[in-house]
Amino acid sequence: MQQPLDNLSSNKIKITDEHKQARRITWAYTLILGLWVLIQSGLPYTLIANIKLADNAWIELLVGWFLIAASAWLLYLMLIKYQSLVNRDALTGLPNRQLLNDRIIQAIAYADRSNHLVAIVFIDLDNFKLINDSLGHTAGDQLLIIIAEKLQAAIRPVDTIARLGGDEFVLILYDLASEAYVSQEIDRINQVFAAPFLVSKREIFVSYSAGFSLYPQDGKNAETLLMNADVAMYRAKEQSGNSFQFYAPEMHAKINDRLLLESTMRHALEAEEFHLLYQPQIDLKSKQVFGMEALIRWIHPTLGTISPEKFISLAEDTGLIVPIGEWVIKAACQQLRDYQDAGLKNLSVAVNLSGRQFKEANLIPSIAKILKDTGIAAELLELELTESVLMDNSNQLISTLDQLKSMGLKLAIDDFGTGYSSLSYLKRFPMDKLKIDQSFIKDIGLGGDDSAIVKAIIYLGHSLNLRVIAEGIESSAQMEFLTENNCDEGQGFYYGTPLSPEDFRSLVEQHNNPHLSI
């Protein structure tokens, strides 16, 4: 039963020296804790210093303990919030790398007690940069949140999913009795990516690449398991979408080769190890050489000739394609200048432009400077773009294309028909030429579908006032088929392999002689 306050205040409370000492300690802790909270949170705890002490000692003690409790509770809430910020991904709310490491350590400890396995799954979304570039970063973030939610719902409650940043996720699969149980988890992941994701009322299909490492055979600690799962993931990326790979020790050899190649490539430009070869381009009506395509080759002093198939994709990934691509344009234009000075006046040169290079802010001024320095007329330089570059369809893309055209350059779509062919960009973009991919040329004239496809591309190009060039011509039958169907230009081994500058000059001088033809 509660007593009136007057009755309580009439009770005699004896304040001893020990009570006074406790009171001083209490207030000291209160003021210190309140000041700490003030510094950390900015809350107006300065009011504490202005509280007037009560005349009765017991009220003073009560207020002191109340302030301690309130400060401690607020401090606890702040620590919880701080811990959440430190251990959670800001976008998805999933555990981040720090918390992931702690969870892996816990999973390993449990696996040691139960004699079971732990699987680490490193997931990377395929072509996520293309989604960001085409739909915008806001849509990209929404997609990441949706994928995180779906993966979280797909895995077992005991398992952990974390986001390391970008488009990388990691799963910890706890307490697996054997490797056979991993296949069940793979099915769960596949189901997540089987259906399209709805972002801003648009359906987006996303594929993934995943690498698996298992404890204890693939690593004894969190760092090694994550690294090996990452290595396996990169091996999976070499395959088609929605692929996975289990870690194997020999994978490290390939990764080491890649790192060595990257390190070597960074010095190749300065060491002048890159060279250009030139493949002749022929006017199919006149049979004259009208131009050349510049093709890069890397000749290393100890590794020998390194094919473009090995280093171009690596150059794209590392960003080295930008300085290498700029060097190609400059070297090709300088070679064209040398040919002109030698009397070969009517040649043009075609250069491949990578997607990454095309998006560089200094692309336009860089090309303008090269043309000025070499004295080459802009209409003699042709830039070949793949269909994947044109998929962006953004205002920036159109602006860059318009600027290139206003300079007088020629623009061609390379490998037409093998990528994301769309009539919309043929109509919208200021292109000059279609280049039929060599995969369609191989079997033309044999009555198959390729013949019909090639005829259709030629007709389409001419209908849009575009010239059409076929690459990969290797026989007279192919050449005759293309000529009969009004293809404008051609190139391939039938006319000549990629040649050194000296050999190319000899070929042009021979075959452009009025008395000789190819």
C-alpha positions in Angstrom: 0.0 0.0 0.0 1.4 3.4 -1.0 1.8 6.0 1.7 1.2 9.8 1.3 4.4 11.7 0.5 4.0 13.7 3.8 4.1 10.5 5.8 7.2 9.3 4.0 8.9 12.7 4.5 8.3 12.5 8.2 10.3 9.2 8.5 13.7 9.7 9.9 16.5 8.8 7.4 19.9 8.7 8.9 22.6 10.0 6.5 25.9 8.5 7.4 29.4 9.4 6.0 29.2 6.3 3.9 25.9 7.5 2.4 27.4 10.9 1.7 30.4 9.2 -0.1 28.0 7.1 -2.1 26.0 10.2 -3.0 29.1 12.0 -4.3 30.2 9.0 -6.3 26.7 8.6 -7.7 26.6 12.2 -8.9 30.1 12.0 -10.3 29.2 8.9 -12.4 26.0 10.6 -13.5 27.8 13.8 -14.6 30.5 11.8 -16.4 28.1 9.5 -18.2 25.8 12.4 -19.1 28.7 14.3 -20.6 29.8 11.2 -22.6 26.3 10.8 -24.0 26.2 14.5 -24.8 29.5 14.3 -26.8 28.4 11.1 -28.6 24.8 12.0 -29.5 24.5 15.7 -29.2 21.4 15.4 -26.9 20.8 18.3 -24.5 22.2 16.7 -21.4 23.5 20.0 -20.2 20.2 20.3 -18.4 21.6 17.8 -15.9 24.2 20.3 -14.7 21.4 22.8 -14.0 19.2 20.5 -11.8 18.9 22.0 -8.3 19.6 19.4 -5.6 16.7 18.6 -3.4 16.8 19.4 0.3 16.0 15.8 1.3 18.9 13.4 0.7 16.7 10.5 -0.4 15.3 12.7 -3.3 18.8 13.6 -4.3 19.8 9.9 -4.4 16.6 9.0 -6.3 17.2 11.7 -9.0 20.8 10.6 -9.3 19.9 7.0 -9.9 17.2 8.0 -12.3 19.6 10.0 -14.4 22.1 7.1 -14.3 19.4 4.7 -15.5 18.2 7.1 -18.2 21.7 7.8 -19.4 22.6 4.2 -19.4 19.5 3.3 -21.4 20.2 6.0 -24.0 23.8 4.9 -24.2 22.6 1.3 -24.8 20.4 2.4 -27.6 23.2 4.4 -29.1 25.6 1.4 -28.9 23.0 -0.8 -30.6 22.6 1.8 -33.4 26.4 2.1 -33.7 26.8 -1.7 -33.9 24.2 -1.8 -36.6 26.0 0.8 -38.6 29.3 -0.9 -38.2 28.1 -4.5 -39.0 25.3 -3.9 -41.6 25.3 -2.9 -45.2 23.6 0.5 -45.5 21.7 -0.3 -48.6 20.3 -3.8 -48.0 20.6 -4.2 -44.2 22.5 -7.4 -44.7 25.6 -8.3 -42.7 28.7 -6.6 -44.1 32.2 -8.0 -44.4 33.1 -7.5 -40.7 30.0 -9.3 -39.5 30.5 -11.9 -42.2 33.9 -12.8 -40.9 32.5 -13.2 -37.4 29.8 -15.5 -38.7 32.3 -17.6 -40.6 34.4 -18.0 -37.5 31.2 -19.1 -35.5 30.3 -21.5 -38.3 33.8 -23.1 -38.3 33.7 -23.5 -34.5 30.3 -25.3 -34.7 31.5 -27.5 -37.6 34.4 -28.6 -35.6 32.1 -29.7 -32.8 29.6 -31.5 -35.0 32.1 -32.8 -37.6 30.1 -31.3 -40.4 30.9 -29.0 -43.3 30.6 -25.3 -43.9 30.1 -23.9 -47.5 31.0 -20.4 -48.5 29.2 -19.2 -51.7 30.6 -16.1 -53.4 27.9 -14.7 -55.8 28.6 -12.0 -58.4 25.8 -10.6 -60.6 26.6 -10.8 -64.4 26.7 -7.6 -66.4 25.4 -5.5 -63.5 27.3 -2.5 -64.7 25.3 -2.6 -68.0 22.1 -2.4 -65.9 23.4 0.5 -63.9 24.5 2.3 -67.1 21.3 1.7 -69.0 18.6 2.1 -66.2 20.5 4.3 -63.7 22.0 3.8 -60.3 18.7 4.2 -58.5 17.2 1.3 -60.4 20.4 -0.6 -59.8 20.1 -0.1 -56.0 16.4 -1.2 -56.1 17.4 -4.3 -57.9 20.1 -5.1 -55.3 17.6 -4.7 -52.5 15.1 -7.0 -54.2 17.8 -9.7 -54.9 19.0 -9.4 -51.3 15.4 -10.0 -50.0 14.8 -12.9 -52.3 18.1 -14.6 -51.4 17.4 -14.1 -47.7 14.0 -15.7 -48.2 15.4 -18.6 -50.1 18.1 -19.8 -47.7 17.5 -21.6 -44.5 17.0 -19.5 -41.3 20.3 -20.9 -39.9 22.3 -19.7 -42.9 23.7 -16.2 -43.4 23.7 -13.9 -46.5 26.0 -10.9 -46.6 26.7 -8.1 -49.1 30.3 -7.2 -49.6 29.6 -4.2 -51.7 28.7 -3.5 -55.4 27.0 -6.6 -56.8 28.7 -9.2 -54.6 26.9 -11.4 -52.1 28.3 -14.2 -49.9 26.3 -17.0 -48.3 27.4 -19.1 -45.4 25.8 -22.5 -45.4 26.0 -24.0 -41.9 26.1 -27.5 -40.6 26.2 -29.5 -43.9 26.4 -33.3 -43.3 28.0 -33.8 -46.8 28.8 -32.1 -50.1 25.5 -33.5 -51.5 23.5 -31.0 -49.4 25.2 -28.2 -51.4 23.2 -29.1 -54.5 20.0 -28.3 -52.7 21.2 -24.8 -51.9 22.3 -24.4 -55.6 18.7 -25.2 -56.6 17.5 -22.5 -54.2 19.8 -19.9 -55.7 18.8 -20.9 -59.3 15.1 -20.5 -58.4 15.8 -16.9 -57.2 17.3 -16.0 -60.6 14.9 -18.0 -62.7 12.2 -15.4 -62.7 12.6 -11.7 -63.7 12.9 -9.0 -61.1 10.4 -6.2 -61.2 12.1 -2.8 -61.0 10.3 0.4 -61.7 7.5 -1.5 -63.5 10.1 -3.1 -65.7 11.0 -6.8 -65.8 14.8 -7.5 -65.6 16.4 -10.8 -66.0 19.6 -11.2 -64.1 22.1 -14.0 -64.2 24.9 -14.8 -61.7 28.2 -16.5 -61.3 29.0 -18.3 -58.1 32.0 -19.9 -56.5 31.9 -22.5 -53.7 34.6 -23.3 -51.1 34.1 -25.9 -48.3 35.5 -26.1 -44.8 37.7 -27.8 -43.9 39.1 -29.0 -47.2 39.4 -25.6 -49.0 40.6 -23.5 -46.1 41.0 -23.4 -42.3 40.0 -19.8 -41.7 37.5 -17.1 -43.0 40.1 -15.3 -45.1 41.2 -18.4 -47.0 37.7 -19.7 -47.5 36.5 -16.3 -48.9 39.5 -16.0 -51.2 39.1 -19.5 -52.6 35.3 -19.0 -53.2 36.2 -15.8 -55.0 38.7 -17.6 -57.2 36.1 -20.2 -58.0 33.6 -17.5 -58.8 35.9 -16.0 -61.4 36.3 -19.4 -63.0 32.5 -19.6 -63.2 32.4 -16.2 -64.9 34.2 -17.7 -67.9 31.2 -19.9 -68.6 27.6 -18.8 -69.5 25.2 -17.1 -67.0 23.9 -18.8 -63.9 27.1 -20.9 -63.6 28.9 -22.1 -60.5 32.2 -23.7 -59.7 33.6 -25.5 -56.7 37.1 -24.4 -55.7 40.0 -26.5 -56.9 43.7 -25.8 -56.0 44.7 -25.6 -59.7 42.5 -22.5 -60.1 45.1 -20.5 -58.3 47.6 -21.1 -61.1 45.2 -19.5 -63.6 44.6 -16.5 -61.2 48.4 -16.1 -60.9 48.7 -16.1 -64.6 46.1 -13.4 -64.9 47.8 -11.3 -62.3 51.1 -11.7 -64.1 49.6 -10.8 -67.4 48.0 -7.7 -65.8 51.3 -6.6 -64.3 53.1 -7.2 -67.5 50.5 -5.4 -69.6 50.9 -2.2 -67.4 54.5 -1.9 -68.7 53.8 -3.0 -72.3 52.9 0.4 -73.6 56.0 2.1 -72.2 58.1 -0.8 -73.5 56.6 -0.5 -77.0 55.6 -4.1 -77.0 52.3 -3.4 -78.8 52.2 -3.5 -82.6 49.6 -3.0 -85.2 48.9 -5.2 -88.2 46.6 -4.1 -91.1 44.0 -6.3 -92.9 43.0 -5.0 -96.3 39.4 -4.0 -97.0 38.2 -4.4 -100.6 35.6 -2.7 -102.7 33.7 -5.7 -104.1 32.8 -3.9 -107.3 36.1 -2.4 -108.3 38.2 -5.1 -106.5 40.5 -2.3 -105.2 41.9 -1.9 -101.7 40.2 1.1 -100.3 41.1 0.8 -96.6 42.5 -1.3 -93.8 41.5 -2.4 -90.3 44.0 -1.9 -87.6 44.5 -5.0 -85.4 46.6 -4.9 -82.3 49.2 -7.5 -81.4 51.3 -7.9 -78.3 54.8 -9.3 -78.7 56.4 -9.8 -75.3 60.2 -10.4 -75.1 59.9 -13.6 -73.0 56.3 -14.6 -73.2 56.2 -14.3 -77.0 53.2 -13.3 -79.0 50.1 -12.9 -76.7 46.8 -13.1 -78.6 44.2 -10.3 -78.3 41.7 -13.0 -77.0 43.9 -13.3 -73.9 44.6 -9.6 -73.0 41.7 -7.5 -74.5 39.1 -8.6 -71.9 41.7 -8.2 -69.1 42.4 -4.7 -70.4 38.7 -3.9 -70.3 38.4 -5.2 -66.7 41.4 -3.2 -65.4 40.7 0.0 -67.4 44.0 -0.4 -69.3 41.9 -0.5 -72.5 41.6 3.3 -72.4 45.3 4.1 -72.8 45.8 1.1 -75.1 42.9 2.2 -77.3 44.1 5.7 -77.5 47.5 4.4 -78.6 45.9 2.3 -81.3 44.0 5.3 -82.8 47.2 7.4 -82.7 49.4 4.7 -84.2 46.9 3.9 -86.9 46.4 7.5 -87.9 50.2 8.0 -88.0 50.6 5.0 -90.2 47.9 6.4 -92.5 49.9 9.6 -92.6 53.0 7.7 -93.5 51.2 6.0 -96.4 49.9 9.3 -97.7 53.4 10.7 -97.6 54.5 7.7 -99.6 51.9 8.3 -102.3 49.0 6.1 -101.1 46.4 8.9 -101.0 43.0 7.3 -100.9 43.2 4.8 -98.0 41.1 4.9 -94.9 41.6 3.1 -91.6 39.1 1.4 -89.3 39.7 1.1 -85.6 37.7 -0.9 -82.9 36.5 1.3 -80.1 35.8 -0.5 -76.8 32.7 0.3 -74.6 34.9 1.6 -71.8 36.9 3.8 -74.1 33.7 5.1 -75.7 32.4 6.4 -72.4 35.6 8.2 -71.5 35.0 11.9 -71.0 38.1 12.9 -73.0 37.4 10.7 -76.0 36.3 13.6 -78.3 39.3 16.0 -77.5 41.7 13.0 -77.6 40.6 12.0 -81.1 40.6 15.7 -82.2 44.2 16.1 -81.1 45.3 12.9 -82.8 43.7 14.1 -86.1 45.3 17.5 -85.7 48.8 16.1 -84.9 48.8 13.6 -87.7 47.0 15.8 -90.3 44.6 13.0 -91.2 41.2 14.1 -92.6 38.4 12.9 -90.2 36.5 11.1 -92.9 39.4 8.7 -93.4 39.1 7.4 -89.8 36.3 4.9 -89.1 35.4 3.8 -85.6 33.8 0.4 -85.2 31.4 0.0 -82.2 29.9 -3.3 -81.0 26.1 -3.7 -80.6 26.6 -4.0 -76.8 28.0 -0.4 -76.7 24.9 0.9 -78.5 22.6 -0.9 -76.0 23.0 2.0 -73.6 20.7 4.1 -75.7 21.2 7.1 -73.3 21.4 10.8 -74.1 25.1 10.7 -73.4 25.6 8.0 -76.0 23.7 9.9 -78.6 25.6 13.1 -77.8 28.9 11.4 -78.2 27.9 9.8 -81.5 26.6 13.1 -82.8 29.9 14.9 -81.8 32.0 12.2 -83.6 29.8 12.6 -86.7 30.0 16.4 -86.6 33.8 16.0 -86.6 33.5 14.1 -89.9 34.4 10.6 -88.7 32.8 7.4 -90.0 30.9 5.1 -87.6 30.3 1.4 -88.2 28.5 -1.3 -86.2 30.9 -4.2 -85.8 29.8 -7.9 -85.7 26.3 -7.0 -86.7 23.8 -9.8 -85.9 25.7 -11.5 -83.1 24.6 -9.2 -80.2 21.5 -7.2 -79.3 20.5 -6.3 -82.8 17.8 -3.7 -82.8 16.2 -1.8 -85.7 15.6 1.1 -83.3 19.3 2.1 -82.9 19.9 1.7 -86.6 17.2 4.3 -87.1 18.2 6.6 -84.2 22.0 6.6 -84.3 24.0 8.3 -87.0 25.8 5.2 -88.4 27.5 4.8 -91.8 28.2 1.1 -92.1 27.1 -2.4 -91.0 29.8 -5.1 -90.6 28.4 -8.6 -91.1 30.0 -11.0 -88.6 32.2 -13.7 -90.0 30.1 -16.4 -88.4 27.4 -15.7 -91.0 29.8 -15.7 -93.9 31.3 -19.2 -93.3 28.4 -21.2 -94.8 26.9 -18.7 -97.2 26.1 -20.1 -100.7 25.3 -23.6 -99.3 21.6 -23.0 -99.1 21.3 -22.7 -95.3 19.9 -20.0 -93.1 23.1 -18.0 -93.2 22.6 -17.1 -96.8 19.1 -15.7 -96.1 20.4 -13.8 -93.1 23.3 -12.2 -95.1 20.9 -11.2 -97.9 18.5 -9.6 -95.3 21.3 -7.7 -93.6 22.5 -6.3 -97.0 19.0 -5.3 -97.9 18.4 -3.7 -94.5 21.6 -1.7 -94.6 21.0 -0.4 -98.1 17.4 0.5 -97.2 18.8 2.7 -94.4 21.5 4.2 -96.7 24.2 2.3 -94.9 27.2 0.6 -96.6 27.7 -3.0 -95.8 31.0 -4.8 -95.3 31.4 -8.6 -94.8 34.3 -9.9 -92.7 35.8 -13.4 -92.8 35.8 -14.0 -96.6 37.9 -17.0 -97.2 36.9 -18.4 -100.6 36.0 -17.2 -104.1 32.5 -18.7 -103.7 31.8 -16.5 -100.7 33.2 -13.5 -102.5 31.0 -14.2 -105.6 27.9 -14.7 -103.4 28.4 -11.4 -101.7 29.1 -9.6 -104.9 26.0 -11.0 -106.6 23.9 -9.8 -103.6 25.3 -6.3 -103.8 27.5 -6.3 -100.7 29.6 -3.2 -100.9 32.9 -4.2 -99.2 34.7 -7.2 -97.9 37.8 -8.4 -95.9 39.2 -11.8 -94.9 42.0 -14.2 -95.6 40.9 -14.6 -99.2 42.2 -11.1 -99.8 45.0 -11.1 -97.2 45.8 -11.9 -93.6 46.6 -9.0 -91.2 49.9 -7.6 -92.5 52.8 -5.6 -91.2 52.9 -2.0 -92.4 55.5 -2.8 -95.0 53.7 -5.9 -96.4 50.4 -4.0 -96.5 52.0 -1.2 -98.6 53.3 -3.8 -101.0 49.9 -5.4 -101.4 48.2 -2.1 -102.0 50.8 -1.0 -104.6 50.4 -4.3 -106.4 46.6 -4.8 -106.4 45.6 -1.2 -106.9 47.7 -1.2 -110.1 45.2 -0.6 -113.0 46.5 -3.7 -114.7 46.1 -6.0 -111.7 43.2 -6.8 -109.4 42.4 -9.1 -106.6 
